[in-house]
Amino acid sequence: MKIAFIGAGKVGAPLAARLAEAGHEVVFAESRGASASVASALTRSKRLTSRPLAEAVSTAEVVFLATPFGANESVLRPIAPLLVGKVLIDCTNPVGPGLTHGLRSERSGSEMVQSLAPEAKIVKAFSIYGFENFEDPSYPGYETTPAMLFCGDDHRAKELAADLIVDCGFEPFDVGGLVQALHLEHMTLLWVRMVRAQGHSPGLAWGVLRRPKQNKA
Ligand SMILES: NC(=O)c1ccc[n+]([C@@H]2O[C@H](COP(=O)([O-])OP(=O)(O)OC[C@H]3O[C@@H](n4cnc5c(N)ncnc54)[C@H](OP(=O)(O)O)[C@@H]3O)[C@@H](O)[C@H]2O)c1
């Protein structure tokens, strides 16, 4: 799959490298000329390349958004026409003072992203953990892989996202439409507060266990 990453920092770099090594054609979008983070991320895999923003986005089937939440408006507005019909995987999280929801829980960050790129097919994914789990999603000794909860309104976009989630080492778990993004963002805050504030291990991940439904005879 042809994939473009906008943002090559703690989140974008490890995910892009994993997807490139899994066989995808992955390119970093250079949105502001020479970028130290893009240069550093490119060293992770010989399969990674970089291109100017418009070229990277135009040729991609899937675009990852991995920029600081506050940059989303300036990044997305100029390229919204290029994102028409494309899958946009939103990894960003609006985080406010004191690890609160950055949009006061009135609206999700992903719904704001949708308003900035109205004709893109938004999937919120790769947002509920810290970057440490993107660097290393392995959990030796466990029979399950860590769950990656994701949401979005477009069925086909979510199928593509689920495949990429598997390629990054997680179990995809579709939690519903984009209306669920607010709840995923609160899940992120829960993880961040537990790990960054309370001192739990950044290797903390959620798992999905299912008991078959019992038939009431
Ligand atoms: N860190 C985590 O553990 C984590 C986990 C899950 C989700 N997230 C979310 O993922 C997003 C990225 O986080 P991160 O930790 O990867 O951030 P980061 O390490 O600071 O990287 C941000 C990337 O975005 C680029 N960027 C910054 N401002 C930009 C702008 N105005 N226009 C275009 N590109 C810009 C940076 O490029 P330059 O280097 O050239 O400035 C860099 O490549 C955030 O929304 C965050 O909430 C973070």
The ligand as an SDF file (V2000), in Angstrom:
LIG
                    3D

 48 52  0  0  0  0  0  0  0  0999 V2000
    4.2150   10.8460   22.0070 N   0  0  0  0  0  0  0  0  0  0  0  0
    3.3410    9.8760   22.2390 C   0  0  0  0  0  0  0  0  0  0  0  0
    3.5800    8.9800   23.0600 O   0  0  0  0  0  0  0  0  0  0  0  0
    2.0290    9.8570   21.4820 C   0  0  0  0  0  0  0  0  0  0  0  0
    1.2580    8.6580   21.4420 C   0  0  0  0  0  0  0  0  0  0  0  0
    0.0850    8.6270   20.6980 C   0  0  0  0  0  0  0  0  0  0  0  0
   -0.3380    9.7660   20.0200 C   0  0  0  0  0  0  0  0  0  0  0  0
    0.4130   10.9210   20.1110 N   0  0  0  0  0  0  0  0  0  0  0  0
   -0.0370   12.0590   19.3380 C   0  0  0  0  0  0  0  0  0  0  0  0
    0.6550   11.9950   18.0870 O   0  0  0  0  0  0  0  0  0  0  0  0
    0.9660   13.3030   17.6260 C   0  0  0  0  0  0  0  0  0  0  0  0
    2.4710   13.3970   17.3790 C   0  0  0  0  0  0  0  0  0  0  0  0
    3.1320   13.2140   18.6100 O   0  0  0  0  0  0  0  0  0  0  0  0
    4.7120   12.9620   18.6610 P   0  0  0  0  0  0  0  0  0  0  0  0
    5.0100   12.5940   20.0750 O   0  0  0  0  0  0  0  0  0  0  0  0
    5.1270   12.0580   17.5640 O   0  0  0  0  0  0  0  0  0  0  0  0
    5.2590   14.4430   18.3770 O   0  0  0  0  0  0  0  0  0  0  0  0
    6.7490   14.8580   17.9990 P   0  0  0  0  0  0  0  0  0  0  0  0
    7.7080   13.7930   18.4100 O   0  0  0  0  0  0  0  0  0  0  0  0
    6.9140   16.2300   18.5250 O   0  0  0  0  0  0  0  0  0  0  0  0
    6.7280   14.9020   16.3850 O   0  0  0  0  0  0  0  0  0  0  0  0
    5.8900   15.7940   15.7160 C   0  0  0  0  0  0  0  0  0  0  0  0
    6.1410   15.7250   14.2340 C   0  0  0  0  0  0  0  0  0  0  0  0
    5.2710   16.6770   13.5990 O   0  0  0  0  0  0  0  0  0  0  0  0
    6.0700   17.6280   12.8730 C   0  0  0  0  0  0  0  0  0  0  0  0
    5.4650   18.9660   13.0140 N   0  0  0  0  0  0  0  0  0  0  0  0
    5.4270   19.7390   14.1100 C   0  0  0  0  0  0  0  0  0  0  0  0
    4.7870   20.8890   13.8620 N   0  0  0  0  0  0  0  0  0  0  0  0
    4.4360   20.8500   12.5590 C   0  0  0  0  0  0  0  0  0  0  0  0
    3.7670   21.7490   11.6970 C   0  0  0  0  0  0  0  0  0  0  0  0
    3.2930   22.9230   12.1350 N   0  0  0  0  0  0  0  0  0  0  0  0
    3.6040   21.3870   10.4020 N   0  0  0  0  0  0  0  0  0  0  0  0
    4.0590   20.1840    9.9630 C   0  0  0  0  0  0  0  0  0  0  0  0
    4.6980   19.2820   10.7320 N   0  0  0  0  0  0  0  0  0  0  0  0
    4.8770   19.6190   12.0190 C   0  0  0  0  0  0  0  0  0  0  0  0
    7.4530   17.5750   13.4770 C   0  0  0  0  0  0  0  0  0  0  0  0
    8.3830   17.9910   12.4920 O   0  0  0  0  0  0  0  0  0  0  0  0
    9.7070   18.8090   12.8800 P   0  0  0  0  0  0  0  0  0  0  0  0
   10.5910   17.8700   13.6250 O   0  0  0  0  0  0  0  0  0  0  0  0
   10.2410   19.2260   11.5480 O   0  0  0  0  0  0  0  0  0  0  0  0
    9.2610   19.9760   13.7320 O   0  0  0  0  0  0  0  0  0  0  0  0
    7.5670   16.0950   13.8290 C   0  0  0  0  0  0  0  0  0  0  0  0
    7.9390   15.3490   12.6810 O   0  0  0  0  0  0  0  0  0  0  0  0
    0.4630   14.2750   18.6870 C   0  0  0  0  0  0  0  0  0  0  0  0
   -0.7850   14.7880   18.2730 O   0  0  0  0  0  0  0  0  0  0  0  0
    0.3090   13.4130   19.9330 C   0  0  0  0  0  0  0  0  0  0  0  0
   -0.7330   13.8660   20.7660 O   0  0  0  0  0  0  0  0  0  0  0  0
    1.5900   10.9860   20.8110 C   0  0  0  0  0  0  0  0  0  0  0  0
  1  2  1  0
  2  3  2  0
  2  4  1  0
  4  5  1  0
  4 48  2  0
  5  6  2  0
  6  7  1  0
  7  8  2  0
  8  9  1  0
  8 48  1  0
  9 10  1  0
  9 46  1  0
 10 11  1  0
 11 12  1  0
 11 44  1  0
 12 13  1  0
 13 14  1  0
 14 15  2  0
 14 16  1  0
 14 17  1  0
 17 18  1  0
 18 19  2  0
 18 20  1  0
 18 21  1  0
 21 22  1  0
 22 23  1  0
 23 24  1  0
 23 42  1  0
 24 25  1  0
 25 26  1  0
 25 36  1  0
 26 27  1  0
 26 35  1  0
 27 28  2  0
 28 29  1  0
 29 30  1  0
 29 35  2  0
 30 31  1  0
 30 32  2  0
 32 33  1  0
 33 34  2  0
 34 35  1  0
 36 37  1  0
 36 42  1  0
 37 38  1  0
 38 39  2  0
 38 40  1  0
 38 41  1  0
 42 43  1  0
 44 45  1  0
 44 46  1  0
 46 47  1  0
M  CHG  2   8   1  16  -1
M  END
$$$$
